[in-house]
Amino acid sequence: MYTPFDINEAIGHRKDYVEERLRGGSPIVGVRYADGLLLLTVRRAQRKVFEIYDRQMFSGIGKQSDIENVRLRAIQDMHQEGFERSPDDVSVQRLVGFALSPILKKAFGDPMYEPIVLRALFAELGRTPKGDTFYTLNYDGEMQATKEVGVVAGTQTAEDAMLEKLGEIDGTLPREEALHRALLAWAVGARELLRRQSSTSKNEDMDDEYNPLRELDSADADGVFLRDELKSGTVEVGLLERRANREGRFRLLPSADIDVLVRDYR
């Protein structure tokens, strides 16, 4: 028989287990710009940004099989909703709130289930710019909606640093500037995760001694870090375009545009 202490201790262990697995994930940045929404990340191998319906896209960090299962469930539920009701009734709020969140909550809180290792970021293009929204979904089923930006990383500290780097965004940015700010925010988040990982294996007071970027100012350190990361990583950007001259609103940013974005870091 479980006591309240046993339950709280078990949940604490599950939380520690999931968050440890999430710390190695490449951060994801969402930004609203003048003509739509973008999700940006840096991947090593497998693709990370996906369309899930006509005006919705998704990315996540965590266990690859859990990310794929949530992606497939999202596609299935949204297409079923569009078929049975109307495409206008399909929304990330309904998907996350009524379909995905209860599953994650049950898996996290029930000791008979393995927790789902996932922190996800959804983007939804509204019928008007005021309706554009980002949704984050956590491994424990908690969700949050934001308007101008959305970020996902392996720790809260990294996410806070990314939001600070992005600064105030009002949705009128040209796409090129939005991409540049998203890339730098990704670098800040990834650097923070690397610093945290380093400090767990070394004396925290000695952390600066092991930091090769310690003598650089912030802007230079971002550039040096990005140059190093892009030797083995690939920038991936998904776009939801409001004025797309095609049936679908989603597309991946082509490699030629990616090359322009990262040319100063090669």
C-alpha positions as CSV (number, residue, x, y, z in Angstrom):
1,M,0.0,0.0,0.0
2,Y,1.3,3.4,-1.0
3,T,1.5,6.2,1.6
4,P,1.4,9.9,0.5
5,F,5.2,10.0,1.2
6,D,5.7,7.0,-1.1
7,I,3.7,8.6,-3.9
8,N,5.5,11.9,-3.6
9,E,8.9,10.2,-3.6
10,A,8.0,8.1,-6.6
11,I,6.8,11.1,-8.5
12,G,10.1,12.9,-7.6
13,H,12.1,10.1,-8.9
14,R,10.1,10.0,-12.2
15,K,10.6,13.8,-12.5
16,D,14.3,13.5,-12.0
17,Y,14.5,10.6,-14.5
18,V,12.6,12.5,-17.3
19,E,14.4,15.8,-16.8
20,E,17.8,14.1,-16.9
21,R,16.8,12.5,-20.3
22,L,15.6,15.9,-21.6
23,R,18.8,17.8,-20.8
24,G,20.6,16.5,-23.9
25,G,17.9,17.7,-26.3
26,S,18.7,20.4,-28.9
27,P,16.6,23.5,-28.0
28,I,13.7,24.6,-30.2
29,V,12.7,28.2,-30.9
30,G,9.4,29.5,-32.2
31,V,9.0,33.1,-33.5
32,R,6.1,34.9,-35.0
33,Y,7.2,37.1,-37.9
34,A,5.4,39.4,-40.4
35,D,4.1,36.6,-42.7
36,G,3.7,33.7,-40.4
37,L,5.4,31.4,-37.8
38,L,8.7,29.6,-37.7
39,L,10.2,26.8,-35.6
40,L,14.0,26.5,-35.6
41,T,16.4,24.0,-34.2
42,V,19.7,22.3,-34.9
43,R,19.6,18.5,-35.6
44,R,22.3,15.9,-35.8
45,A,20.6,13.3,-37.9
46,Q,16.8,12.8,-37.7
47,R,14.4,15.4,-38.8
48,K,12.8,17.4,-36.0
49,V,10.1,19.8,-37.4
50,F,6.9,18.4,-38.8
51,E,3.6,19.5,-40.2
52,I,0.7,17.9,-38.4
53,Y,-2.3,19.7,-40.1
54,D,-2.9,22.5,-42.6
55,R,-2.0,25.3,-40.2
56,Q,-0.2,23.5,-37.4
57,M,3.4,22.2,-37.0
58,F,5.3,20.4,-34.2
59,S,8.7,19.8,-32.8
60,G,10.0,18.3,-29.6
61,I,12.9,17.1,-27.5
62,G,13.1,13.8,-25.6
63,K,13.0,10.1,-26.4
64,Q,12.8,9.7,-30.1
65,S,10.1,7.0,-30.0
66,D,8.0,9.1,-27.7
67,I,8.3,12.1,-30.0
68,E,7.3,10.0,-33.0
69,N,4.3,8.5,-31.1
70,V,3.0,11.9,-30.1
71,R,3.5,13.2,-33.6
72,L,1.5,10.3,-35.1
73,R,-1.2,10.6,-32.5
74,A,-1.4,14.4,-33.2
75,I,-1.8,13.8,-37.0
76,Q,-4.4,11.1,-36.5
77,D,-6.5,13.1,-34.1
78,M,-6.4,16.3,-36.1
79,H,-7.3,14.7,-39.4
80,Q,-10.1,12.8,-37.7
81,E,-11.4,16.0,-36.2
82,G,-11.2,17.7,-39.6
83,F,-13.0,14.9,-41.3
84,E,-15.8,14.4,-38.7
85,R,-16.4,18.0,-37.9
86,S,-14.7,20.7,-40.0
87,P,-11.1,21.8,-40.7
88,D,-12.1,25.1,-39.0
89,D,-12.7,23.1,-35.8
90,V,-9.1,21.7,-35.7
91,S,-6.9,23.4,-33.2
92,V,-3.8,22.7,-31.1
93,Q,-5.7,23.8,-28.0
94,R,-8.2,21.0,-28.5
95,L,-5.5,18.5,-29.5
96,V,-3.3,19.3,-26.5
97,G,-6.0,19.9,-23.9
98,F,-8.3,17.0,-24.7
99,A,-6.1,14.3,-26.4
100,L,-2.5,14.6,-25.5
101,S,-2.3,16.2,-22.1
102,P,-4.4,13.5,-20.3
103,I,-2.2,10.8,-21.8
104,L,1.0,12.4,-20.6
105,K,-0.5,13.1,-17.1
106,K,-1.6,9.5,-16.7
107,A,1.8,8.1,-17.9
108,F,3.7,10.4,-15.6
109,G,1.5,10.0,-12.5
110,D,0.8,6.2,-12.6
111,P,3.7,4.1,-11.4
112,M,2.4,1.2,-13.6
113,Y,3.3,3.2,-16.7
114,E,6.6,4.4,-18.1
115,P,6.7,8.2,-18.2
116,I,6.7,9.8,-21.7
117,V,10.0,11.6,-22.1
118,L,8.9,14.7,-24.1
119,R,8.8,18.4,-24.1
120,A,7.0,19.6,-27.2
121,L,6.4,22.9,-29.0
122,F,3.4,23.3,-31.3
123,A,2.8,26.3,-33.6
124,E,-0.6,27.2,-35.0
125,L,-1.3,29.8,-37.7
126,G,-4.5,31.6,-37.0
127,R,-7.0,32.8,-39.5
128,T,-5.7,36.3,-38.7
129,P,-2.4,37.3,-37.1
130,K,-4.0,37.7,-33.7
131,G,-4.8,34.1,-33.7
132,D,-1.2,32.9,-34.1
133,T,-0.2,30.8,-31.1
134,F,2.5,28.6,-29.7
135,Y,1.8,25.8,-27.3
136,T,4.3,24.0,-25.1
137,L,3.4,20.6,-23.7
138,N,5.4,19.1,-20.9
139,Y,6.0,15.5,-19.9
140,D,3.6,15.8,-17.0
141,G,0.8,17.0,-19.2
142,E,1.1,20.7,-18.3
143,M,0.5,23.0,-21.2
144,Q,1.0,26.7,-21.9
145,A,0.0,29.1,-24.7
146,T,2.1,32.1,-25.8
147,K,1.7,34.5,-28.7
148,E,4.9,36.0,-30.0
149,V,7.5,33.4,-29.2
150,G,7.8,29.9,-27.8
151,V,10.8,28.0,-26.6
152,V,11.6,24.4,-25.5
153,A,14.9,23.3,-23.9
154,G,16.2,20.7,-21.5
155,T,16.1,23.0,-18.4
156,Q,14.1,26.0,-17.3
157,T,17.3,28.1,-17.0
158,A,18.1,27.5,-20.7
159,E,14.6,28.5,-21.7
160,D,14.8,31.7,-19.6
161,A,18.1,32.5,-21.3
162,M,16.6,32.0,-24.7
163,L,13.6,34.2,-24.0
164,E,15.9,36.9,-22.7
165,K,17.9,36.7,-25.9
166,L,14.8,36.9,-28.1
167,G,13.7,40.1,-26.3
168,E,10.5,41.9,-27.3
169,I,8.9,40.7,-30.5
170,D,5.7,42.1,-31.9
171,G,5.1,39.9,-34.9
172,T,6.2,42.5,-37.5
173,L,9.8,41.2,-38.0
174,P,10.9,40.4,-41.5
175,R,11.5,36.7,-41.9
176,E,15.3,37.1,-42.2
177,E,15.6,39.0,-38.9
178,A,13.3,36.5,-37.1
179,L,15.5,33.7,-38.3
180,H,18.6,35.4,-37.1
181,R,17.2,36.1,-33.7
182,A,15.9,32.5,-33.4
183,L,19.3,31.1,-34.3
184,L,21.1,33.2,-31.7
185,A,18.4,32.3,-29.1
186,W,19.1,28.6,-29.9
187,A,22.8,29.1,-29.4
188,V,22.2,30.8,-26.0
189,G,20.0,27.9,-24.9
190,A,22.4,25.2,-26.1
191,R,25.4,26.9,-24.4
192,E,23.5,27.1,-21.2
193,L,22.8,23.3,-21.4
194,L,26.4,22.6,-22.1
195,R,27.5,24.8,-19.2
196,R,25.1,22.9,-16.8
197,Q,26.4,19.6,-18.0
198,S,30.0,20.7,-17.4
199,S,29.3,22.0,-14.0
200,T,27.7,18.7,-12.9
201,S,31.0,16.8,-13.5
202,K,33.3,19.6,-12.2
203,N,33.5,21.8,-9.2
204,E,31.0,24.6,-9.9
205,D,33.5,27.2,-8.5
206,M,36.0,26.0,-11.1
207,D,33.5,26.2,-14.0
208,D,35.1,29.2,-15.7
209,E,38.5,27.5,-15.7
210,Y,37.0,24.9,-18.1
211,N,35.0,27.3,-20.2
212,P,36.8,28.0,-23.5
213,L,34.5,31.0,-24.1
214,R,35.2,32.7,-20.8
215,E,37.4,35.5,-22.2
216,L,34.9,36.4,-25.0
217,D,32.0,38.8,-24.8
218,S,28.5,37.3,-25.3
219,A,28.2,38.1,-29.0
220,D,31.6,36.7,-29.9
221,A,30.9,33.6,-27.7
222,D,27.6,32.9,-29.6
223,G,29.5,33.1,-32.9
224,V,32.3,30.8,-31.8
225,F,29.8,28.3,-30.3
226,L,27.6,28.3,-33.4
227,R,30.6,27.7,-35.7
228,D,31.6,24.7,-33.6
229,E,28.1,23.3,-33.4
230,L,27.4,23.7,-37.1
231,K,30.3,21.5,-38.0
232,S,28.3,18.5,-37.0
233,G,24.8,19.9,-36.8
234,T,22.3,21.1,-39.4
235,V,19.9,24.0,-38.9
236,E,16.3,23.0,-39.6
237,V,13.4,25.5,-39.9
238,G,9.8,24.9,-40.4
239,L,7.5,27.7,-41.7
240,L,3.8,28.3,-41.6
241,E,3.3,31.0,-44.3
242,R,0.1,33.1,-44.2
243,R,0.4,34.2,-47.9
244,A,1.6,30.9,-49.4
245,N,0.8,30.5,-53.1
246,R,-0.1,26.9,-52.7
247,E,-2.6,24.7,-50.9
248,G,-0.4,23.9,-47.9
249,R,0.9,26.5,-45.5
250,F,3.8,24.5,-44.2
251,R,7.2,24.0,-45.7
252,L,10.8,23.5,-44.6
253,L,13.2,26.3,-45.3
254,P,15.3,25.2,-48.3
255,S,19.0,24.6,-47.9
256,A,19.9,27.7,-50.0
257,D,18.1,29.9,-47.4
258,I,19.7,28.0,-44.6
259,D,23.2,28.6,-46.1
260,V,22.5,32.4,-46.2
261,L,21.4,32.3,-42.5
262,V,24.5,30.5,-41.3
263,R,27.1,31.9,-43.7
264,D,28.7,34.1,-41.0
265,Y,29.2,31.0,-38.8
266,R,31.2,28.9,-41.3
